Amino acid sequence: MEDVRQTLATNMRLARTAAGISQEELAHRAGIDRTYVSGIEREKRNPTITVVARFAEALGTTTANLLTVGSYAGRARPSPSTAQERGDAGS
């Protein structure tokens, strides 16, 4: 059976970092407590589909994308140190 919590955790984290926002900012946009965002990303929380939809809207994506394996593969922005190592920082 597919681990839906792991898929959601991975996709939320990747979508959030690709958008360049913190857990706190995502929580604010979704009207959810920041610790709940952290709990989801650590696979400790099991949100309702309504909460997942709120996060999707706050991230500018769909609920389906947050729940689909591989939806965000390769979409996270590189960290500043990684970008500097590749020579594309500031571009």
C-alpha positions as CSV (number, residue, x, y, z in Angstrom):
1,M,0.0,0.0,0.0
2,E,1.2,3.5,-0.9
3,D,2.3,5.6,2.1
4,V,0.1,8.7,1.6
5,R,1.5,10.6,4.5
6,Q,5.0,10.2,3.1
7,T,3.9,11.4,-0.3
8,L,2.1,14.4,1.2
9,A,5.0,15.3,3.4
10,T,7.5,15.1,0.5
11,N,5.3,17.0,-1.9
12,M,4.3,19.7,0.6
13,R,7.9,20.3,1.6
14,L,9.1,20.4,-2.1
15,A,6.2,22.7,-3.1
16,R,6.8,25.0,-0.2
17,T,10.6,25.2,-0.8
18,A,10.0,25.7,-4.5
19,A,7.7,28.6,-3.6
20,G,10.4,30.0,-1.3
21,I,8.2,30.1,1.8
22,S,8.7,29.0,5.3
23,Q,6.5,26.6,7.3
24,E,5.3,29.6,9.2
25,E,4.3,31.5,6.0
26,L,2.5,28.5,4.6
27,A,0.7,28.0,7.9
28,H,-0.3,31.7,7.8
29,R,-1.6,31.5,4.2
30,A,-3.6,28.3,5.0
31,G,-4.9,29.5,8.3
32,I,-3.3,26.6,10.1
33,D,-0.9,26.5,13.1
34,R,2.8,26.2,12.1
35,T,3.4,23.2,14.3
36,Y,0.7,21.4,12.3
37,V,2.7,22.1,9.1
38,S,5.8,20.7,10.7
39,G,3.9,17.6,11.9
40,I,2.7,16.9,8.4
41,E,6.2,17.4,6.9
42,R,7.6,15.0,9.5
43,E,4.8,12.5,8.8
44,K,3.5,12.8,12.4
45,R,0.1,14.3,11.5
46,N,-2.7,12.9,9.4
47,P,-4.7,15.9,8.0
48,T,-8.2,15.8,6.7
49,I,-8.7,16.2,2.9
50,T,-10.1,19.6,3.7
51,V,-6.8,20.7,5.3
52,V,-4.8,19.3,2.4
53,A,-7.0,21.4,0.1
54,R,-6.2,24.5,2.1
55,F,-2.5,23.8,1.8
56,A,-2.9,23.2,-1.9
57,E,-4.6,26.5,-2.4
58,A,-2.0,28.3,-0.3
59,L,0.8,26.7,-2.4
60,G,-1.0,27.5,-5.7
61,T,-1.4,23.8,-6.6
62,T,-4.0,21.1,-6.5
63,T,-4.9,18.6,-3.8
64,A,-4.2,15.9,-6.3
65,N,-0.7,17.2,-6.9
66,L,0.1,17.1,-3.2
67,L,-1.2,13.5,-3.0
68,T,0.5,12.1,-6.1
69,V,3.9,10.3,-5.9
70,G,6.5,12.2,-7.9
71,S,4.5,15.4,-8.5
72,Y,7.3,17.6,-7.4
73,A,10.4,15.5,-8.3
74,G,13.2,17.9,-9.2
75,R,11.1,21.1,-8.6
76,A,12.7,22.3,-5.4
77,R,14.9,25.3,-5.7
78,P,18.6,24.6,-5.0
79,S,20.0,25.9,-1.8
80,P,22.1,29.0,-2.0
81,S,25.3,26.9,-1.3
82,T,24.4,24.4,-4.0
83,A,23.7,27.2,-6.5
84,Q,27.1,28.8,-5.6
85,E,28.9,25.5,-6.1
86,R,27.4,25.2,-9.6
87,G,28.2,28.9,-10.3
88,D,24.6,30.0,-10.9
89,A,24.0,32.0,-7.7
90,G,22.2,35.3,-8.3
91,S,21.1,34.4,-11.8
